[in-house]
Amino acid sequence: MTISDVLVEGEPAELLLEAIMSLMENSEEADGMTRFGGKLGGDSGAALIHALGRITAELRADDMRSFLPGRTRSKRTEEQRGADAFILLVDRLEEALTARRGR
């Protein structure tokens, strides 16, 4: 199995890694925060957008379930949800690639 065969959130890990590395090249740090910017295009940009969309939908559903009786209501903002989705994607990508190396 090669990196080309690994999927994360239904997208090729290779393309996701390419997109994230591109974002990191255009990052800047200030006040303990890192801001990512730049333009992504092509297959890697599309893969990143699709994967983030899937995770964001998953988090939105979790947040909606928090309004059920007996649950603690989520107060996560849309911006926080987007940041959480990005962190989850990076974590899932790392897990998938680590698992591939272990095979």
C-alpha positions as a printed NumPy array, in Angstrom:
array([[  0.   ,   0.   ,   0.   ],
       [  1.367,   3.39 ,  -0.979],
       [  0.344,   6.858,   0.186],
       [ -1.695,   7.093,  -3.025],
       [ -3.923,   4.28 ,  -1.745],
       [ -4.692,   5.881,   1.632],
       [ -8.009,   7.731,   1.927],
       [ -8.953,  10.17 ,   4.667],
       [-12.543,  11.382,   4.73 ],
       [-12.91 ,   9.821,   1.291],
       [-10.049,  11.828,  -0.205],
       [ -6.526,  10.722,  -1.186],
       [ -4.124,  11.384,   1.695],
       [ -1.472,  12.434,  -0.806],
       [ -3.636,  15.325,  -2.064],
       [ -4.632,  16.366,   1.45 ],
       [ -1.006,  16.422,   2.548],
       [ -0.08 ,  18.496,  -0.5  ],
       [ -2.807,  21.054,   0.274],
       [ -1.911,  21.303,   3.97 ],
       [  1.792,  21.699,   3.202],
       [  0.927,  24.484,   0.778],
       [ -1.116,  26.251,   3.454],
       [  1.7  ,  25.883,   5.952],
       [  4.124,  27.564,   3.554],
       [  1.875,  30.637,   3.648],
       [  1.232,  30.661,   7.392],
       [  2.046,  33.428,   9.815],
       [  2.151,  33.475,  13.586],
       [  1.041,  36.301,  15.85 ],
       [ -0.093,  36.424,  19.469],
       [  0.228,  32.645,  19.881],
       [ -2.06 ,  31.972,  16.927],
       [ -1.219,  30.626,  13.507],
       [ -3.061,  31.971,  10.506],
       [ -3.113,  30.011,   7.269],
       [ -3.671,  31.685,   3.963],
       [ -3.069,  31.402,   0.3  ],
       [ -4.811,  30.052,  -2.712],
       [ -5.4  ,  26.384,  -3.266],
       [ -6.478,  25.033,  -6.569],
       [ -6.658,  21.884,  -8.526],
       [ -7.111,  18.446,  -7.109],
       [ -5.405,  19.096,  -3.771],
       [ -7.549,  22.144,  -3.03 ],
       [-10.725,  20.284,  -3.959],
       [ -9.736,  17.31 ,  -1.79 ],
       [ -9.114,  19.588,   1.191],
       [-12.431,  21.41 ,   0.76 ],
       [-14.35 ,  18.128,   0.43 ],
       [-12.688,  16.548,   3.475],
       [-13.215,  19.659,   5.595],
       [-16.84 ,  19.785,   4.477],
       [-17.417,  16.218,   5.648],
       [-15.834,  16.839,   9.053],
       [-17.629,  20.168,   9.481],
       [-20.952,  18.425,   8.798],
       [-20.057,  15.771,  11.374],
       [-19.278,  18.462,  13.967],
       [-22.456,  20.401,  13.107],
       [-24.509,  17.229,  13.67 ],
       [-22.759,  16.7  ,  17.027],
       [-23.544,  20.278,  17.97 ],
       [-27.206,  19.844,  17.023],
       [-27.439,  16.663,  19.12 ],
       [-26.155,  18.679,  22.074],
       [-29.585,  20.352,  22.213],
       [-31.283,  17.061,  23.051],
       [-32.648,  16.724,  26.587],
       [-30.017,  15.885,  29.181],
       [-27.085,  17.045,  27.049],
       [-24.809,  20.026,  27.528],
       [-25.471,  22.527,  24.772],
       [-22.609,  23.303,  22.441],
       [-21.749,  26.974,  22.108],
       [-19.232,  26.419,  19.316],
       [-19.276,  29.164,  16.7  ],
       [-19.026,  28.536,  12.976],
       [-15.43 ,  29.813,  13.076],
       [-14.578,  27.462,  15.948],
       [-16.217,  24.574,  14.1  ],
       [-14.069,  25.284,  11.045],
       [-10.888,  25.388,  13.13 ],
       [-11.887,  22.183,  14.936],
       [-12.557,  20.507,  11.58 ],
       [ -9.097,  21.464,  10.322],
       [ -7.413,  20.083,  13.456],
       [ -9.436,  16.862,  13.226],
       [ -8.489,  16.476,   9.569],
       [ -4.782,  16.873,  10.347],
       [ -5.104,  14.347,  13.2  ],
       [ -6.95 ,  11.837,  11.004],
       [ -4.423,  12.292,   8.216],
       [ -1.563,  11.654,  10.631],
       [ -3.295,   8.54 ,  12.028],
       [ -3.904,   7.154,   8.539],
       [ -0.338,   7.73 ,   7.406],
       [  1.089,   6.308,  10.635],
       [ -1.072,   3.21 ,  10.25 ],
       [  0.128,   2.81 ,   6.657],
       [  3.763,   2.925,   7.775],
       [  3.07 ,   0.258,  10.397],
       [  1.862,  -2.267,   7.813]])
